[in-house]
Amino acid sequence: MVSAVTWWGHSTATVEIGGRRVLTDPVLVDRFAHLRRHSASPDASAATADLVLVSHLHLDHFHVPSLRRLAPGTVVVVPESSSGLLSGLGLDVREAVAGDRLQLCGLSVEVLPADHPASRHRWSRRASMPIGFRVAGDDGSFWFPGDTGPATDLTGVSSVDLAMVPVGGWGPTLGEDHVDPVQAVRLVEQVGARWAVPVHWGTFWPVGMGRVAPATRRHFFETPGQRFADALAEAGADVEALVTPAGRRVLLNGG
């Protein structure tokens, strides 16, 4: 079963399921590139995982310095043609594409398509199709779509106990390849979940953008989590939103 979840900020979370720790898109630093963390820093336990899921190549999801913190031999699932980024780290790296079904660490991992750019960054020639995940084990399951837009194909994805759904981004814009809080509700309704944790919001803000209008900052950075919870309630969905501060371990199923 899914016993607990800890959101560390952005798309990084630890889901405790079937006696295993599954870590998503680990970014465990306080600053990289032009982004600075504005939430609690992940503690040392965040790097302890049985299985790590990396959804796509963007630097705020496939963060090599954070992946270096994992113990040697940790199983890491990455998009196809991207394992070379982790060569020499001693990790057990598995490449995957949408449609794959993997048995890893005693868990079943269904690899799903995602609606998001494939390149590592704007000027990079390295590209891999983004992916999402449905993970199941011992009477529990969770869904983590990575970064994705509203056109995500969820056909045939079975319902889950826990949805880890993106609801925002970083900076004062959201492109068509992201979902806002209302669009995130539609995705969760399509999948079906008992609990939903909004992720990919309220963590990183670009250095030098401190003078952005307060209302703009609130809309794009401070309020997406609560707006998702409000939209979920307004939709009448039978799903409990868990809007939690970064670093707080939330027990589920009486765990």
Legacy VTK file of the C-alpha trace (Angstrom):
# vtk DataFile Version 3.0
C-alpha trace
ASCII
DATASET POLYDATA
POINTS 255 float
0.000 0.000 0.000
0.985 3.678 -0.254
1.882 4.430 3.344
3.357 7.933 3.161
4.441 10.718 0.843
6.942 13.528 1.286
7.002 16.384 -1.203
10.490 17.910 -1.198
9.582 20.748 -3.563
9.151 21.181 -7.325
8.616 17.664 -8.794
10.729 15.893 -6.193
8.854 13.572 -3.846
9.347 10.343 -1.943
6.438 7.917 -2.109
6.565 5.015 0.353
4.822 2.075 -1.253
5.012 -1.652 -0.655
7.855 -1.165 1.812
9.916 0.703 -0.830
10.944 4.335 -1.194
10.326 5.741 -4.680
11.912 9.116 -5.463
10.647 11.262 -8.345
12.652 13.771 -10.429
15.185 14.511 -7.676
16.418 18.097 -7.421
18.063 18.263 -4.008
19.963 21.566 -4.230
18.952 25.086 -3.291
20.191 26.786 -6.435
21.082 25.796 -9.988
21.314 27.670 -13.260
19.172 30.791 -12.804
16.809 29.310 -10.207
16.870 29.683 -6.428
14.856 27.638 -3.938
12.285 29.493 -1.818
11.068 26.516 0.209
12.615 24.302 2.863
15.728 22.460 1.675
15.434 18.665 1.346
17.098 16.855 4.233
19.645 14.066 3.808
16.965 11.357 3.810
15.651 12.591 0.454
18.553 10.887 -1.327
17.667 7.503 0.197
15.611 5.549 -2.319
15.073 2.048 -3.640
13.788 3.289 -6.994
14.163 6.651 -8.743
11.934 7.833 -11.596
13.147 10.566 -13.954
10.477 11.864 -16.320
12.375 13.972 -18.855
15.628 15.694 -19.693
15.000 19.262 -18.512
17.568 20.402 -15.964
14.947 20.928 -13.245
13.949 17.248 -13.502
17.019 15.340 -14.751
19.480 16.993 -12.349
22.752 15.097 -12.485
24.364 16.657 -9.343
21.360 15.489 -7.295
21.447 12.020 -8.832
25.110 11.775 -7.797
23.905 11.768 -4.182
22.176 8.412 -4.607
23.803 5.293 -3.218
25.666 3.153 -5.768
23.419 0.487 -7.225
20.205 2.505 -6.844
17.775 1.670 -9.651
17.044 4.745 -11.785
14.528 4.788 -14.652
15.224 7.429 -17.315
13.848 8.214 -20.788
15.408 6.396 -23.734
18.827 7.504 -25.011
19.636 9.414 -21.818
21.518 6.910 -19.651
24.830 8.347 -20.855
24.206 11.388 -18.646
24.687 9.096 -15.637
27.640 7.034 -16.831
30.293 6.416 -14.210
28.005 7.074 -11.223
27.573 3.398 -10.289
23.784 3.559 -10.583
21.595 0.809 -12.033
20.142 2.874 -14.899
17.222 1.553 -16.962
16.028 3.367 -20.083
12.300 3.294 -20.807
9.741 4.436 -23.348
5.991 4.886 -23.127
4.305 1.506 -23.213
6.989 -0.321 -21.253
5.965 -2.364 -18.215
8.795 -2.971 -15.783
9.184 -5.048 -12.633
11.639 -3.232 -10.388
12.350 -3.419 -6.652
9.227 -5.482 -6.084
7.036 -2.893 -7.811
5.230 -2.780 -11.151
6.084 0.314 -13.194
3.915 1.241 -16.165
5.615 3.842 -18.370
3.213 6.428 -19.813
3.425 9.092 -22.535
3.785 12.771 -21.618
3.043 15.974 -23.508
6.237 18.009 -23.100
9.339 19.110 -25.086
11.924 16.381 -25.641
15.168 18.395 -25.716
17.393 18.900 -22.674
17.324 22.651 -23.132
16.668 25.144 -25.891
20.107 24.877 -27.472
20.741 21.179 -26.852
20.841 18.502 -29.535
20.193 15.842 -26.896
16.544 14.807 -26.856
14.415 11.974 -25.454
10.663 11.633 -25.380
9.317 12.576 -21.920
7.513 9.907 -19.916
5.249 9.516 -16.912
4.699 6.610 -14.557
2.067 4.522 -12.826
3.596 2.495 -9.991
1.826 -0.321 -8.161
2.721 -2.697 -5.394
1.057 -4.624 -2.558
-2.464 -3.187 -2.816
-1.327 0.385 -3.488
-0.513 2.577 -6.472
0.454 6.083 -7.507
0.624 8.159 -10.682
3.402 10.615 -11.514
3.087 12.209 -14.974
6.265 14.288 -14.758
5.899 17.576 -16.612
3.044 17.409 -19.053
0.489 19.477 -20.883
-3.304 19.202 -20.978
-3.173 16.992 -24.098
-1.715 14.103 -22.104
-3.166 10.778 -23.256
-4.448 8.956 -20.180
-6.439 6.370 -22.109
-6.276 3.050 -20.350
-4.494 4.291 -17.229
-6.018 2.531 -14.239
-7.083 4.480 -11.162
-4.581 4.972 -8.358
-4.504 5.683 -4.660
-2.232 8.711 -4.996
-1.772 11.245 -7.806
1.352 13.415 -7.850
0.151 16.035 -10.307
1.962 19.162 -11.580
-0.021 22.371 -11.104
2.436 25.152 -11.944
6.007 25.860 -12.948
8.731 28.365 -12.240
8.742 31.973 -13.311
5.819 34.209 -14.278
4.556 32.166 -17.245
3.139 28.737 -18.052
3.480 27.312 -21.549
1.104 25.028 -23.413
3.217 22.053 -22.332
2.316 22.554 -18.656
-0.993 22.345 -16.816
-2.449 24.972 -14.512
-4.373 24.079 -11.339
-7.732 23.686 -13.120
-6.279 21.599 -15.931
-4.540 19.454 -13.317
-7.932 18.664 -11.775
-9.139 17.362 -15.137
-6.138 15.046 -15.374
-6.699 13.695 -11.866
-10.381 13.121 -12.635
-9.425 11.157 -15.759
-7.042 8.931 -13.843
-9.013 8.627 -10.641
-7.299 8.866 -7.268
-8.047 8.810 -3.566
-5.473 11.483 -2.733
-3.771 14.115 -4.881
-0.589 16.021 -4.038
0.014 19.130 -6.173
3.673 19.373 -7.235
5.819 21.546 -9.524
4.960 24.839 -7.834
6.129 27.178 -5.077
9.762 26.049 -5.009
12.104 27.691 -7.523
11.959 31.285 -8.707
14.399 32.904 -11.150
17.172 34.988 -9.638
16.700 38.630 -10.577
12.907 38.431 -10.807
12.306 39.728 -7.290
10.628 42.841 -8.655
7.904 40.996 -10.543
4.482 42.376 -9.598
3.310 40.791 -6.318
0.014 39.678 -7.857
1.867 37.905 -10.660
4.186 36.163 -8.217
1.259 35.045 -6.058
-0.595 33.664 -9.075
2.281 31.700 -10.575
4.318 30.841 -7.491
2.514 31.083 -4.151
-1.075 29.960 -4.780
-1.165 27.128 -7.385
-1.355 24.412 -4.719
-4.317 25.916 -2.930
-6.010 26.857 -6.216
-5.725 23.211 -7.252
-7.361 22.120 -3.973
-10.128 24.701 -4.433
-10.740 23.634 -8.039
-10.840 19.986 -6.982
-13.461 20.768 -4.349
-15.481 22.884 -6.796
-15.475 20.028 -9.303
-17.000 17.765 -6.658
-14.321 15.153 -7.237
-14.111 12.400 -4.652
-10.398 13.097 -4.194
-8.645 14.564 -1.166
-6.095 17.256 -1.991
-2.977 17.158 0.172
-1.399 20.605 -0.004
1.634 20.181 2.187
4.726 22.260 2.966
7.918 20.987 1.388
9.645 18.384 3.543
6.611 17.260 5.580
5.982 13.500 5.599
2.268 12.785 5.260
0.959 9.408 6.400
-1.703 7.661 4.299
-3.848 4.600 4.966
-3.083 4.922 8.667
0.599 4.356 7.936
LINES 1 256
255 0 1 2 3 4 5 6 7 8 9 10 11 12 13 14 15 16 17 18 19 20 21 22 23 24 25 26 27 28 29 30 31 32 33 34 35 36 37 38 39 40 41 42 43 44 45 46 47 48 49 50 51 52 53 54 55 56 57 58 59 60 61 62 63 64 65 66 67 68 69 70 71 72 73 74 75 76 77 78 79 80 81 82 83 84 85 86 87 88 89 90 91 92 93 94 95 96 97 98 99 100 101 102 103 104 105 106 107 108 109 110 111 112 113 114 115 116 117 118 119 120 121 122 123 124 125 126 127 128 129 130 131 132 133 134 135 136 137 138 139 140 141 142 143 144 145 146 147 148 149 150 151 152 153 154 155 156 157 158 159 160 161 162 163 164 165 166 167 168 169 170 171 172 173 174 175 176 177 178 179 180 181 182 183 184 185 186 187 188 189 190 191 192 193 194 195 196 197 198 199 200 201 202 203 204 205 206 207 208 209 210 211 212 213 214 215 216 217 218 219 220 221 222 223 224 225 226 227 228 229 230 231 232 233 234 235 236 237 238 239 240 241 242 243 244 245 246 247 248 249 250 251 252 253 254
